[in-house]
């Protein structure tokens, strides 16, 4: 419940059109959150698709060559 609440908050923060979590650059924050959300999805805790900004961010990060490797 706490994680879902914080993800909703982050989704609202990302509504300003930012490409990555903390800045215009890909940072450790992006790496850690992507790994956490990816793992959560694999163990039956998928990201709520109502978090449209985070869903779009996940797609962007997932297209990065190192992630695809």
N, CA, C and O atoms as CSV, one atom per row, in Angstrom:
chain,resi,resn,atom,element,x,y,z
A,1,UNK,N,N,0.809,-1.190,0.000
A,1,UNK,CA,C,0.000,0.000,0.000
A,1,UNK,C,C,0.861,1.266,0.000
A,1,UNK,O,O,0.571,2.222,-0.719
A,2,UNK,N,N,1.907,1.262,0.802
A,2,UNK,CA,C,2.779,2.435,0.850
A,2,UNK,C,C,3.475,2.628,-0.497
A,2,UNK,O,O,3.571,3.747,-1.002
A,3,UNK,N,N,3.962,1.519,-1.073
A,3,UNK,CA,C,4.649,1.620,-2.370
A,3,UNK,C,C,3.695,2.139,-3.440
A,3,UNK,O,O,4.073,2.989,-4.246
A,4,UNK,N,N,2.474,1.639,-3.456
A,4,UNK,CA,C,1.499,2.084,-4.455
A,4,UNK,C,C,1.212,3.573,-4.300
A,4,UNK,O,O,1.073,4.291,-5.291
A,5,UNK,N,N,1.124,4.031,-3.065
A,5,UNK,CA,C,0.883,5.446,-2.794
A,5,UNK,C,C,2.045,6.301,-3.289
A,5,UNK,O,O,1.830,7.345,-3.905
A,6,UNK,N,N,3.250,5.871,-3.029
A,6,UNK,CA,C,4.434,6.630,-3.455
A,6,UNK,C,C,4.569,6.619,-4.977
A,6,UNK,O,O,5.019,7.604,-5.562
A,7,UNK,N,N,4.190,5.528,-5.618
A,7,UNK,CA,C,4.227,5.485,-7.080
A,7,UNK,C,C,3.200,6.441,-7.676
A,7,UNK,O,O,3.463,7.074,-8.698
A,8,UNK,N,N,2.033,6.550,-7.047
A,8,UNK,CA,C,1.039,7.516,-7.517
A,8,UNK,C,C,1.581,8.936,-7.388
A,8,UNK,O,O,1.386,9.768,-8.275
A,9,UNK,N,N,2.260,9.204,-6.279
A,9,UNK,CA,C,2.866,10.524,-6.077
A,9,UNK,C,C,3.904,10.800,-7.169
A,9,UNK,O,O,3.905,11.869,-7.780
A,10,UNK,N,N,4.787,9.824,-7.406
A,10,UNK,CA,C,5.824,9.993,-8.423
A,10,UNK,C,C,5.206,10.186,-9.798
A,10,UNK,O,O,5.689,10.999,-10.586
A,11,UNK,N,N,4.153,9.453,-10.091
A,11,UNK,CA,C,3.476,9.605,-11.370
A,11,UNK,C,C,2.996,11.046,-11.545
A,11,UNK,O,O,3.118,11.618,-12.628
A,12,UNK,N,N,2.458,11.622,-10.489
A,12,UNK,CA,C,2.032,13.020,-10.544
A,12,UNK,C,C,3.193,13.969,-10.775
A,12,UNK,O,O,3.065,14.940,-11.521
A,13,UNK,N,N,4.329,13.694,-10.139
A,13,UNK,CA,C,5.517,14.530,-10.322
A,13,UNK,C,C,6.020,14.460,-11.763
A,13,UNK,O,O,6.499,15.454,-12.309
A,14,UNK,N,N,5.906,13.286,-12.369
A,14,UNK,CA,C,6.397,13.097,-13.730
A,14,UNK,C,C,5.437,13.649,-14.783
A,14,UNK,O,O,5.745,13.625,-15.975
A,15,UNK,N,N,4.296,14.136,-14.358
A,15,UNK,CA,C,3.327,14.715,-15.292
A,15,UNK,C,C,3.839,16.002,-15.922
A,15,UNK,O,O,3.235,16.512,-16.865
A,16,UNK,N,N,4.954,16.538,-15.408
A,16,UNK,CA,C,5.512,17.761,-15.972
A,16,UNK,C,C,6.271,17.514,-17.278
A,16,UNK,O,O,6.825,18.443,-17.866
A,17,UNK,N,N,6.292,16.256,-17.724
A,17,UNK,CA,C,6.907,15.930,-19.005
A,17,UNK,C,C,8.358,15.515,-18.935
A,17,UNK,O,O,9.003,15.321,-19.966
A,18,UNK,N,N,8.879,15.375,-17.727
A,18,UNK,CA,C,10.290,14.983,-17.627
A,18,UNK,C,C,10.525,13.610,-18.246
A,18,UNK,O,O,9.653,12.741,-18.219
A,19,UNK,N,N,11.701,13.434,-18.795
A,19,UNK,CA,C,12.031,12.178,-19.450
A,19,UNK,C,C,12.496,11.131,-18.448
A,19,UNK,O,O,12.220,9.942,-18.610
A,20,UNK,N,N,13.191,11.567,-17.429
A,20,UNK,CA,C,13.701,10.655,-16.408
A,20,UNK,C,C,13.280,11.143,-15.028
A,20,UNK,O,O,12.735,12.239,-14.898
A,21,UNK,N,N,13.525,10.343,-14.001
A,21,UNK,CA,C,13.000,10.632,-12.663
A,21,UNK,C,C,13.538,11.922,-12.072
A,21,UNK,O,O,12.765,12.767,-11.622
A,22,UNK,N,N,14.853,12.084,-12.069
A,22,UNK,CA,C,15.445,13.215,-11.345
A,22,UNK,C,C,15.831,14.398,-12.221
A,22,UNK,O,O,15.958,15.521,-11.731
A,23,UNK,N,N,16.014,14.161,-13.482
A,23,UNK,CA,C,16.496,15.238,-14.333
A,23,UNK,C,C,16.314,14.855,-15.791
A,23,UNK,O,O,15.598,13.907,-16.116
A,24,UNK,N,N,16.959,15.592,-16.644
A,24,UNK,CA,C,16.930,15.273,-18.065
A,24,UNK,C,C,17.907,14.151,-18.394
A,24,UNK,O,O,17.950,13.655,-19.519
A,25,UNK,N,N,18.693,13.758,-17.386
A,25,UNK,CA,C,19.682,12.690,-17.576
A,25,UNK,C,C,19.199,11.393,-16.929
A,25,UNK,O,O,18.453,11.408,-15.950
A,26,UNK,N,N,19.636,10.286,-17.494
A,26,UNK,CA,C,19.389,8.968,-16.929
A,26,UNK,C,C,20.333,8.811,-15.735
A,26,UNK,O,O,21.546,8.960,-15.885
A,27,UNK,N,N,19.786,8.511,-14.547
A,27,UNK,CA,C,20.591,8.455,-13.331
A,27,UNK,C,C,20.387,7.129,-12.604
A,27,UNK,O,O,19.614,6.272,-13.034
A,28,UNK,N,N,21.098,6.989,-11.497
A,28,UNK,CA,C,20.968,5.799,-10.661
A,28,UNK,C,C,19.529,5.629,-10.181
A,28,UNK,O,O,19.070,4.497,-10.022
A,29,UNK,N,N,18.818,6.707,-9.950
A,29,UNK,CA,C,17.415,6.619,-9.531
A,29,UNK,C,C,16.590,5.853,-10.568
A,29,UNK,O,O,15.738,5.040,-10.207
A,30,UNK,N,N,16.840,6.110,-11.843
A,30,UNK,CA,C,16.126,5.412,-12.911
A,30,UNK,C,C,16.490,3.930,-12.928
A,30,UNK,O,O,15.620,3.073,-13.083
A,31,UNK,N,N,17.750,3.639,-12.771
A,31,UNK,CA,C,18.214,2.252,-12.785
A,31,UNK,C,C,17.563,1.467,-11.644
A,31,UNK,O,O,17.045,0.370,-11.856
A,32,UNK,N,N,17.591,2.027,-10.448
A,32,UNK,CA,C,17.058,1.332,-9.281
A,32,UNK,C,C,15.542,1.144,-9.365
A,32,UNK,O,O,15.039,0.054,-9.093
A,33,UNK,N,N,14.815,2.194,-9.740
A,33,UNK,CA,C,13.369,2.061,-9.813
A,33,UNK,C,C,12.966,1.109,-10.927
A,33,UNK,O,O,12.036,0.320,-10.756
A,34,UNK,N,N,13.641,1.165,-12.053
A,34,UNK,CA,C,13.308,0.253,-13.147
A,34,UNK,C,C,13.510,-1.193,-12.699
A,34,UNK,O,O,12.651,-2.044,-12.933
A,35,UNK,N,N,14.634,-1.468,-12.062
A,35,UNK,CA,C,14.901,-2.825,-11.580
A,35,UNK,C,C,13.856,-3.286,-10.580
A,35,UNK,O,O,13.406,-4.431,-10.629
A,36,UNK,N,N,13.474,-2.406,-9.682
A,36,UNK,CA,C,12.487,-2.735,-8.659
A,36,UNK,C,C,11.122,-3.020,-9.288
A,36,UNK,O,O,10.467,-4.004,-8.943
A,37,UNK,N,N,10.701,-2.160,-10.204
A,37,UNK,CA,C,9.396,-2.348,-10.841
A,37,UNK,C,C,9.384,-3.565,-11.762
A,37,UNK,O,O,8.381,-4.275,-11.843
A,38,UNK,N,N,10.483,-3.803,-12.447
A,38,UNK,CA,C,10.578,-4.972,-13.313
A,38,UNK,C,C,10.480,-6.254,-12.477
A,38,UNK,O,O,9.742,-7.175,-12.825
A,39,UNK,N,N,11.222,-6.302,-11.386
A,39,UNK,CA,C,11.165,-7.465,-10.499
A,39,UNK,C,C,9.765,-7.651,-9.932
A,39,UNK,O,O,9.252,-8.769,-9.896
A,40,UNK,N,N,9.146,-6.561,-9.490
A,40,UNK,CA,C,7.799,-6.639,-8.927
A,40,UNK,C,C,6.826,-7.248,-9.937
A,40,UNK,O,O,5.987,-8.073,-9.577
A,41,UNK,N,N,6.942,-6.845,-11.187
A,41,UNK,CA,C,6.081,-7.398,-12.223
A,41,UNK,C,C,6.290,-8.881,-12.432
A,41,UNK,O,O,5.346,-9.611,-12.732
A,42,UNK,N,N,7.530,-9.331,-12.274
A,42,UNK,CA,C,7.840,-10.747,-12.465
A,42,UNK,C,C,7.358,-11.623,-11.311
A,42,UNK,O,O,7.208,-12.834,-11.480
A,43,UNK,N,N,7.117,-11.038,-10.156
A,43,UNK,CA,C,6.654,-11.823,-9.007
A,43,UNK,C,C,5.178,-11.548,-8.692
A,43,UNK,O,O,4.732,-11.748,-7.563
A,44,UNK,N,N,4.435,-11.093,-9.689
A,44,UNK,CA,C,2.996,-10.947,-9.531
A,44,UNK,C,C,2.515,-9.630,-8.958
A,44,UNK,O,O,1.372,-9.536,-8.511
A,45,UNK,N,N,3.359,-8.611,-8.960
A,45,UNK,CA,C,2.965,-7.291,-8.467
A,45,UNK,C,C,3.177,-6.260,-9.585
A,45,UNK,O,O,4.064,-5.412,-9.485
A,46,UNK,N,N,2.376,-6.332,-10.634
A,46,UNK,CA,C,2.589,-5.428,-11.776
A,46,UNK,C,C,2.293,-3.970,-11.425
A,46,UNK,O,O,1.534,-3.666,-10.505
A,47,UNK,N,N,2.906,-3.108,-12.175
A,47,UNK,CA,C,2.673,-1.675,-12.048
A,47,UNK,C,C,1.239,-1.355,-12.438
A,47,UNK,O,O,0.754,-1.828,-13.466
A,48,UNK,N,N,0.572,-0.570,-11.640
A,48,UNK,CA,C,-0.798,-0.133,-11.933
A,48,UNK,C,C,-0.749,0.749,-13.181
A,48,UNK,O,O,-0.072,1.777,-13.193
A,49,UNK,N,N,-1.456,0.350,-14.212
A,49,UNK,CA,C,-1.424,1.088,-15.479
A,49,UNK,C,C,-2.060,2.468,-15.391
A,49,UNK,O,O,-1.967,3.253,-16.334
A,50,UNK,N,N,-2.707,2.772,-14.265
A,50,UNK,CA,C,-3.231,4.127,-14.060
A,50,UNK,C,C,-2.091,5.136,-13.895
A,50,UNK,O,O,-2.297,6.338,-14.062
A,51,UNK,N,N,-0.902,4.651,-13.572
A,51,UNK,CA,C,0.290,5.512,-13.454
A,51,UNK,C,C,0.874,5.717,-14.849
A,51,UNK,O,O,1.951,5.211,-15.165
A,52,UNK,N,N,0.160,6.454,-15.663
A,52,UNK,CA,C,0.509,6.560,-17.084
A,52,UNK,C,C,1.896,7.142,-17.334
A,52,UNK,O,O,2.563,6.751,-18.291
A,53,UNK,N,N,2.333,8.057,-16.499
A,53,UNK,CA,C,3.656,8.657,-16.704
A,53,UNK,C,C,4.768,7.673,-16.378
A,53,UNK,O,O,5.806,7.665,-17.040
A,54,UNK,N,N,4.559,6.849,-15.370
A,54,UNK,CA,C,5.557,5.837,-15.035
A,54,UNK,C,C,5.534,4.711,-16.066
A,54,UNK,O,O,6.584,4.168,-16.410
A,55,UNK,N,N,4.367,4.363,-16.554
A,55,UNK,CA,C,4.273,3.346,-17.606
A,55,UNK,C,C,5.055,3.814,-18.838
A,55,UNK,O,O,5.794,3.030,-19.434
A,56,UNK,N,N,4.900,5.075,-19.218
A,56,UNK,CA,C,5.631,5.621,-20.369
A,56,UNK,C,C,7.128,5.644,-20.084
A,56,UNK,O,O,7.937,5.335,-20.959
A,57,UNK,N,N,7.491,6.009,-18.860
A,57,UNK,CA,C,8.903,6.021,-18.457
A,57,UNK,C,C,9.479,4.611,-18.533
A,57,UNK,O,O,10.586,4.424,-19.037
A,58,UNK,N,N,8.732,3.601,-18.032
A,58,UNK,CA,C,9.197,2.206,-18.099
A,58,UNK,C,C,9.461,1.801,-19.549
A,58,UNK,O,O,10.455,1.134,-19.836
A,59,UNK,N,N,8.584,2.196,-20.454
A,59,UNK,CA,C,8.769,1.865,-21.866
A,59,UNK,C,C,10.032,2.532,-22.414
A,59,UNK,O,O,10.796,1.904,-23.145
A,60,UNK,N,N,10.255,3.813,-22.060
A,60,UNK,CA,C,11.458,4.520,-22.528
A,60,UNK,C,C,12.718,3.846,-22.014
A,60,UNK,O,O,13.652,3.588,-22.773
A,61,UNK,N,N,12.735,3.564,-20.726
A,61,UNK,CA,C,13.926,2.940,-20.136
A,61,UNK,C,C,14.120,1.541,-20.717
A,61,UNK,O,O,15.252,1.137,-20.983
A,62,UNK,N,N,13.047,0.809,-20.914
A,62,UNK,CA,C,13.128,-0.535,-21.464
A,62,UNK,C,C,13.677,-0.592,-22.875
A,62,UNK,O,O,14.147,-1.640,-23.317
A,63,UNK,N,N,13.623,0.527,-23.590
A,63,UNK,CA,C,14.161,0.591,-24.959
A,63,UNK,C,C,15.648,0.922,-25.002
A,63,UNK,O,O,16.264,0.861,-26.066
A,64,UNK,N,N,16.225,1.270,-23.867
A,64,UNK,CA,C,17.662,1.583,-23.842
A,64,UNK,C,C,18.457,0.322,-24.179
A,64,UNK,O,O,18.142,-0.751,-23.662
A,65,UNK,N,N,19.488,0.423,-25.037
A,65,UNK,CA,C,20.259,-0.765,-25.431
A,65,UNK,C,C,20.775,-1.611,-24.268
A,65,UNK,O,O,20.691,-2.836,-24.355
A,66,UNK,N,N,21.306,-1.034,-23.182
A,66,UNK,CA,C,21.775,-1.899,-22.093
A,66,UNK,C,C,20.666,-2.719,-21.433
A,66,UNK,O,O,20.914,-3.814,-20.928
A,67,UNK,N,N,19.449,-2.187,-21.438
A,67,UNK,CA,C,18.337,-2.917,-20.831
A,67,UNK,C,C,17.924,-4.081,-21.727
A,67,UNK,O,O,17.572,-5.154,-21.238
A,68,UNK,N,N,17.968,-3.867,-23.012
A,68,UNK,CA,C,17.590,-4.919,-23.962
A,68,UNK,C,C,18.590,-6.063,-23.977
A,68,UNK,O,O,18.243,-7.192,-24.326
A,69,UNK,N,N,19.829,-5.777,-23.600
A,69,UNK,CA,C,20.885,-6.802,-23.696
A,69,UNK,C,C,20.667,-7.955,-22.759
A,69,UNK,O,O,21.470,-8.887,-22.729
